[in-house]
Amino acid sequence: MKAMTLKQPGGLNHIRLSEEAVETSPGRGEIRVRIQASSLNYHDLLVAEGALPTEDDRILLSDGAGVVEAVGEGVTEFSVGDSVVSVFFPQWQSGPAGASVSDFAQTPGDGVDGMAAEVVTRSANAFTHAPEGWTPEQSATITTAGVTAWRALVSDGQLQAGDTIVTLGTGGVSIAALQIARMSGARVIATSSSDDKLARLRSLGADEVINYRQTPDWGQKVLELTQGRGARQIIEVGGPGTLEQSIQAVAPGGQISLIGVLTGFEGTVPTAAMMFKQVRLQGLLVGSRKHQMEYVKALEANDRRPVIDKVFPFSDLAGAFAYQKSGAHFGKVCVSW
């Protein structure tokens, strides 16, 4: 089979199209899946560039959607021909996050081989069913970006109709959060540095938009748009460079879901403002298999399809990463065989 692998020490010029052996028969509790598509995430980019070191010749990418080709003994949840999508933390089936998900040791495309392969054989617990009727590219957006937004807003945040949320930028997590909020009856205030992208966010259902380049004190603008109340939840993908504004924008007793580090890994936190507002700052890495199953069920009930900006061939994975890194995309960047 073909696979996209990374030579050490990393870097987009070190991504190779390789030939790998195929495990012909899945063992007990395993399924063999023909991967048809994947989507790119910031975590995948960090691995590819060597910022998150991995083993030499690691098969890349955490997200994978495809069709079951064979099932091993004891597997009852899946049948040959089922459309499936991979799980980010296969060791985290349900319940609260524990020590086993405090790093990426078992995450595909990082601690173990990933989904950038024509065929993978894994535990059945490493996959869930894909939403019925979805394309492989659409399903591939679920594993990381979609589940992260779902856990932040619904599983942890207990989103209610009438709540106000704030999303930052136009990446996969932020757009998935916008769509989840709209299908839950919540109000969305979205930010971007591009007026064209803000117009597209409005077309997806954002109630209010803010150009953060033109309005750097966007936290104050959120307060104005909410009559001083602030937003119940903030989807914080920027990190230290945007956290101060998120704390200003959040409502007393609200939640900031710290999901991304686009502006860096360290910074100053205005702890006094957090204390007086009594807000919850929730660090968050994707979610469990149960979270993913709940999200898939909600997607099927509401028929909300992801926004896919561009699809590259797997053989041009380096080009897909370069496009992702440019920040020109709106929604998800995908690859397919």
Backbone torsions as a table, in degrees:
resi	resn	phi	psi	omega
1	MET	NA	159.6	174.7
2	LYS	-89.6	148.5	177.1
3	ALA	-152.3	151.5	177.3
4	MET	-101.0	115.0	-174.1
5	THR	-118.5	162.5	-177.2
6	LEU	-117.2	125.6	173.5
7	LYS	-87.5	143.0	176.9
8	GLN	-75.3	145.4	14.6
9	PRO	-92.7	18.4	-177.4
10	GLY	97.7	177.2	-174.3
11	GLY	116.7	143.0	-174.9
12	LEU	-61.4	-27.4	177.7
13	ASN	-76.4	-3.0	179.2
14	HIS	-105.7	11.7	175.5
15	ILE	-85.2	130.4	-175.4
16	ARG	-125.6	147.1	167.7
17	LEU	-87.5	115.8	-172.8
18	SER	-119.4	163.2	172.3
19	GLU	-105.8	124.5	-177.7
20	GLU	-122.1	154.7	177.1
21	ALA	-72.0	148.6	178.8
22	VAL	-108.3	130.4	173.1
23	GLU	-77.8	113.7	-171.0
24	THR	-73.0	-35.2	-175.4
25	SER	-123.7	119.9	176.8
26	PRO	-66.8	144.1	178.0
27	GLY	-80.8	-173.9	-179.7
28	ARG	-59.6	131.1	178.5
29	GLY	78.7	4.5	-176.9
30	GLU	-109.3	161.9	171.2
31	ILE	-132.5	149.8	173.1
32	ARG	-105.0	128.2	-174.3
33	VAL	-122.2	131.0	170.5
34	ARG	-86.1	110.8	-177.4
35	ILE	-76.2	131.1	-179.1
36	GLN	-109.5	-27.9	-177.4
37	ALA	-157.3	160.0	173.6
38	SER	-143.8	166.5	173.6
39	SER	-128.3	154.6	-174.7
40	LEU	-96.4	144.1	177.3
41	ASN	-130.2	163.8	-179.9
42	TYR	-60.8	-36.7	176.9
43	HIS	-58.8	-43.2	178.5
44	ASP	-62.2	-39.9	178.8
45	LEU	-63.1	-42.1	178.9
46	LEU	-61.6	-39.0	177.1
47	VAL	-66.3	-47.6	-176.5
48	ALA	-61.3	-36.5	-178.4
49	GLU	-83.8	-5.7	178.8
50	GLY	89.4	1.4	178.0
51	ALA	-68.3	-29.9	171.2
52	LEU	-113.6	96.3	-173.9
53	PRO	-62.2	143.1	176.9
54	THR	-138.8	-179.9	-178.0
55	GLU	-72.6	153.9	176.2
56	ASP	-61.2	140.1	179.8
57	ASP	65.4	27.4	176.0
58	ARG	-65.5	132.2	170.9
59	ILE	-75.0	127.6	-169.9
60	LEU	-84.8	170.5	167.6
61	LEU	81.7	132.4	-179.1
62	SER	-86.8	-31.4	-173.6
63	ASP	-94.9	136.9	176.1
64	GLY	-154.0	132.8	177.0
65	ALA	-126.9	140.2	-179.3
66	GLY	-171.8	-155.2	-173.7
67	VAL	-125.2	137.4	178.1
68	VAL	-69.5	125.2	178.7
69	GLU	-99.4	-29.1	-178.6
70	ALA	-157.5	150.0	177.6
71	VAL	-124.3	143.0	179.3
72	GLY	-86.8	174.4	180.0
73	GLU	-59.3	137.2	176.2
74	GLY	87.4	-5.1	179.6
75	VAL	-85.4	120.9	179.5
76	THR	-118.4	-15.6	-175.4
77	GLU	-77.9	-26.1	-175.8
78	PHE	-125.1	152.3	175.7
79	SER	-129.8	159.4	176.5
80	VAL	-57.0	132.9	-179.2
81	GLY	98.0	-10.8	179.1
82	ASP	-69.3	141.0	172.1
83	SER	-86.2	130.2	-174.3
84	VAL	-134.4	165.3	176.9
85	VAL	-139.7	142.6	-173.2
86	SER	-72.9	165.1	179.2
87	VAL	-111.9	138.5	-177.1
88	PHE	-70.0	-44.6	177.9
89	PHE	-115.0	83.7	-176.9
90	PRO	-60.9	-21.8	179.1
91	GLN	-81.1	-10.5	-178.6
92	TRP	-106.0	93.9	-176.8
93	GLN	-81.9	-42.5	-178.7
94	SER	-166.3	178.8	177.8
95	GLY	80.9	-174.8	-179.0
96	PRO	-70.3	156.5	176.9
97	ALA	-66.0	140.0	179.8
98	GLY	-128.8	-166.8	-176.2
99	ALA	-61.8	-28.2	-176.2
100	SER	-69.5	-14.1	179.7
101	VAL	-118.1	26.8	177.9
102	SER	-88.1	-2.8	175.3
103	ASP	-147.7	-171.1	-175.2
104	PHE	-108.6	27.0	-173.5
105	ALA	-61.2	-29.4	-179.3
106	GLN	-115.9	13.5	-179.1
107	THR	-83.9	127.5	178.0
108	PRO	-56.9	139.8	179.0
109	GLY	82.8	3.1	180.0
110	ASP	-137.7	-83.4	-180.0
111	GLY	-76.0	-24.4	175.9
112	VAL	-134.8	168.3	-180.0
113	ASP	-60.2	145.1	-172.3
114	GLY	-101.7	-155.8	-168.8
115	MET	-101.4	4.6	178.6
116	ALA	-83.2	55.4	-178.6
117	ALA	-141.1	152.9	-179.5
118	GLU	-67.5	-34.2	-177.8
119	VAL	-139.4	136.3	173.3
120	VAL	-131.9	145.7	174.9
121	THR	-120.1	117.9	-175.4
122	ARG	-142.1	170.3	171.4
123	SER	-56.7	143.5	176.6
124	ALA	-58.9	-26.7	179.4
125	ASN	-71.4	-7.5	178.4
126	ALA	-88.2	5.7	179.6
127	PHE	-138.6	159.4	165.9
128	THR	-127.7	167.9	171.3
129	HIS	-64.4	146.3	173.9
130	ALA	-85.2	158.4	176.0
131	PRO	-59.4	138.1	-177.9
132	GLU	-63.2	130.4	176.1
133	GLY	86.8	-0.4	-179.6
134	TRP	-83.9	150.2	173.1
135	THR	-74.6	160.4	176.9
136	PRO	-58.2	-38.6	179.8
137	GLU	-63.3	-43.0	178.1
138	GLN	-63.2	-45.5	-179.1
139	SER	-63.4	-34.0	-177.1
140	ALA	-66.3	-14.8	178.8
141	THR	-81.2	-7.4	-172.8
142	ILE	-76.5	-45.3	-166.5
143	THR	-49.2	-51.9	-174.1
144	THR	-104.5	-65.1	-174.3
145	ALA	-63.5	-50.1	-176.4
146	GLY	-64.2	-47.6	-178.7
147	VAL	-65.3	-36.2	177.9
148	THR	-59.8	-48.1	-179.8
149	ALA	-64.7	-40.2	-179.8
150	TRP	-63.6	-47.6	-179.8
151	ARG	-62.4	-45.3	-177.7
152	ALA	-59.3	-49.1	-173.5
153	LEU	-82.0	-43.3	-168.9
154	VAL	-102.6	-58.0	-174.7
155	SER	-65.0	-48.2	179.1
156	ASP	-90.9	-40.8	-172.5
157	GLY	-85.1	-13.1	178.4
158	GLN	51.3	51.0	-178.1
159	LEU	-56.7	136.5	-179.9
160	GLN	-123.9	152.8	173.7
161	ALA	-57.2	136.1	-179.6
162	GLY	93.5	-14.6	175.3
163	ASP	-65.5	154.8	172.0
164	THR	-109.1	131.7	175.3
165	ILE	-121.8	157.8	175.1
166	VAL	-120.1	131.5	174.2
167	THR	-113.7	146.1	-178.6
168	LEU	-111.9	119.7	175.6
169	GLY	79.2	-171.1	-173.2
170	THR	-127.7	31.0	174.6
171	GLY	-79.4	-179.1	-174.5
172	GLY	-61.9	-42.8	-179.6
173	VAL	-65.0	-44.9	-176.3
174	SER	-65.4	-41.2	179.8
175	ILE	-71.6	-38.5	175.0
176	ALA	-60.8	-40.0	178.6
177	ALA	-63.5	-41.3	177.1
178	LEU	-58.8	-45.7	-177.9
179	GLN	-67.3	-40.2	177.7
180	ILE	-63.6	-42.3	179.4
181	ALA	-62.2	-42.6	-178.6
182	ARG	-66.4	-39.1	-179.6
183	MET	-76.6	-8.4	175.5
184	SER	-100.4	-1.1	179.6
185	GLY	81.5	20.2	179.6
186	ALA	-93.6	161.1	177.3
187	ARG	-93.3	141.3	-175.8
188	VAL	-122.6	128.6	168.4
189	ILE	-110.9	120.2	-174.5
190	ALA	-114.7	145.5	179.5
191	THR	-120.0	151.6	173.6
192	SER	-164.9	164.2	175.6
193	SER	-95.3	0.1	-176.5
194	SER	-117.2	124.4	177.7
195	ASP	-64.9	-34.9	177.6
196	ASP	-63.2	-43.1	178.7
197	LYS	-68.3	-35.5	177.0
198	LEU	-62.7	-37.8	177.2
199	ALA	-63.8	-38.8	177.8
200	ARG	-68.5	-36.0	176.0
201	LEU	-62.5	-39.5	175.9
202	ARG	-61.8	-40.0	-179.6
203	SER	-65.7	-23.8	177.2
204	LEU	-85.4	-7.9	176.4
205	GLY	119.4	3.4	176.8
206	ALA	-62.5	131.9	-178.0
207	ASP	-77.9	-37.6	179.1
208	GLU	-138.3	149.1	178.1
209	VAL	-132.1	150.5	-179.5
210	ILE	-134.4	127.8	172.1
211	ASN	-85.7	106.1	-173.0
212	TYR	-73.5	-16.0	174.3
213	ARG	-73.6	-39.7	178.0
214	GLN	-79.8	-26.5	-179.4
215	THR	-126.7	77.6	-177.0
216	PRO	-63.1	-27.5	176.2
217	ASP	-90.0	58.1	-173.4
218	TRP	-72.1	-20.0	175.8
219	GLY	-62.1	-41.1	176.7
220	GLN	-65.0	-37.9	178.4
221	LYS	-63.5	-38.1	175.7
222	VAL	-60.5	-43.0	178.1
223	LEU	-60.4	-41.5	178.7
224	GLU	-63.7	-41.0	-178.0
225	LEU	-72.1	-15.9	179.8
226	THR	-113.0	20.8	179.3
227	GLN	54.2	38.6	176.1
228	GLY	85.3	-4.1	-175.4
229	ARG	-79.1	-35.1	-174.1
230	GLY	87.7	174.9	-177.9
231	ALA	-95.0	142.4	-179.0
232	ARG	-68.0	-34.4	179.8
233	GLN	-140.9	143.3	175.3
234	ILE	-120.4	126.9	173.6
235	ILE	-91.6	96.7	-169.6
236	GLU	-94.6	98.2	-179.9
237	VAL	-103.4	-6.0	-176.7
238	GLY	-82.6	-42.1	-177.3
239	GLY	95.3	-143.6	-171.4
240	PRO	-61.0	-29.3	-177.9
241	GLY	-75.0	-16.6	-178.6
242	THR	-121.0	-9.2	-173.1
243	LEU	-61.8	-37.4	-180.0
244	GLU	-61.0	-42.1	178.5
245	GLN	-67.7	-36.3	177.7
246	SER	-63.0	-40.3	178.7
247	ILE	-65.6	-36.7	176.3
248	GLN	-66.3	-37.1	-173.9
249	ALA	-80.0	-24.3	-173.0
250	VAL	-74.9	148.5	178.3
251	ALA	-77.0	152.6	172.9
252	PRO	-53.6	132.3	-178.2
253	GLY	79.0	4.4	-178.1
254	GLY	-82.8	-174.2	-176.6
255	GLN	-128.6	135.9	170.1
256	ILE	-111.4	117.0	178.8
257	SER	-92.9	109.0	-177.7
258	LEU	-85.3	103.6	-170.8
259	ILE	-111.2	-36.5	-172.7
260	GLY	-123.4	167.8	-179.8
261	VAL	-133.5	40.3	-175.1
262	LEU	-62.8	-25.4	-179.2
263	THR	-102.3	8.6	177.8
264	GLY	131.3	177.8	-175.1
265	PHE	-106.6	-11.0	-178.4
266	GLU	-140.7	154.6	177.6
267	GLY	-179.2	178.7	179.2
268	THR	-89.9	132.8	179.2
269	VAL	-109.6	124.1	177.4
270	PRO	-74.5	81.9	-173.1
271	THR	-65.0	-32.4	-179.6
272	ALA	-63.7	-42.7	179.2
273	ALA	-62.9	-39.6	177.6
274	MET	-63.4	-42.1	-177.7
275	MET	-65.0	-46.8	-177.5
276	PHE	-66.6	-33.3	177.7
277	LYS	-82.2	-14.3	-178.7
278	GLN	55.2	47.7	-178.4
279	VAL	-94.1	160.5	178.4
280	ARG	-104.8	122.6	174.2
281	LEU	-102.6	107.1	-172.8
282	GLN	-105.8	108.9	169.9
283	GLY	-70.3	139.0	-168.2
284	LEU	-148.4	126.0	174.8
285	LEU	-120.1	100.8	175.3
286	VAL	49.5	-129.0	-176.9
287	GLY	-172.5	-174.6	-177.0
288	SER	-88.9	172.4	175.1
289	ARG	-62.2	-37.2	178.4
290	LYS	-64.5	-41.0	175.4
291	HIS	-56.4	-43.1	-178.4
292	GLN	-64.9	-41.6	179.2
293	MET	-63.9	-39.0	177.4
294	GLU	-65.7	-39.5	179.7
295	TYR	-65.6	-43.9	178.6
296	VAL	-59.8	-42.1	178.7
297	LYS	-61.8	-41.8	179.0
298	ALA	-66.5	-38.9	179.2
299	LEU	-64.2	-42.2	179.1
300	GLU	-65.2	-36.3	-179.1
301	ALA	-71.6	-27.6	-174.6
302	ASN	-111.0	-9.7	179.2
303	ASP	50.8	50.1	174.7
304	ARG	-97.9	113.4	-177.9
305	ARG	-93.5	144.1	-179.5
306	PRO	-69.0	160.5	175.7
307	VAL	-94.7	118.6	179.6
308	ILE	-112.1	121.5	-177.2
309	ASP	-77.7	-50.2	-174.1
310	LYS	-156.6	145.9	177.9
311	VAL	-117.2	123.9	177.3
312	PHE	-104.6	156.7	169.3
313	PRO	-70.8	148.4	177.7
314	PHE	-53.7	-34.9	-178.0
315	SER	-64.0	-19.5	177.1
316	ASP	-107.9	40.6	-179.3
317	LEU	-60.7	-37.4	178.1
318	ALA	-62.1	-40.6	177.1
319	GLY	-65.7	-37.1	177.2
320	ALA	-64.0	-42.8	177.4
321	PHE	-63.6	-41.3	179.5
322	ALA	-61.9	-39.7	177.7
323	TYR	-66.0	-43.6	176.7
324	GLN	-58.6	-45.1	-177.2
325	LYS	-64.7	-28.8	-178.8
326	SER	-65.8	-22.8	-178.3
327	GLY	77.2	9.1	-178.4
328	ALA	-77.7	-16.9	-173.4
329	HIS	-74.7	157.2	174.2
330	PHE	-126.9	104.9	-174.1
331	GLY	95.6	-146.1	-171.9
332	LYS	-96.5	146.5	169.8
333	VAL	-103.8	127.3	-176.5
334	CYS	-120.4	163.4	172.0
335	VAL	-132.1	149.1	179.2
336	SER	-144.5	156.3	178.6
337	TRP	-81.2	NA	NA
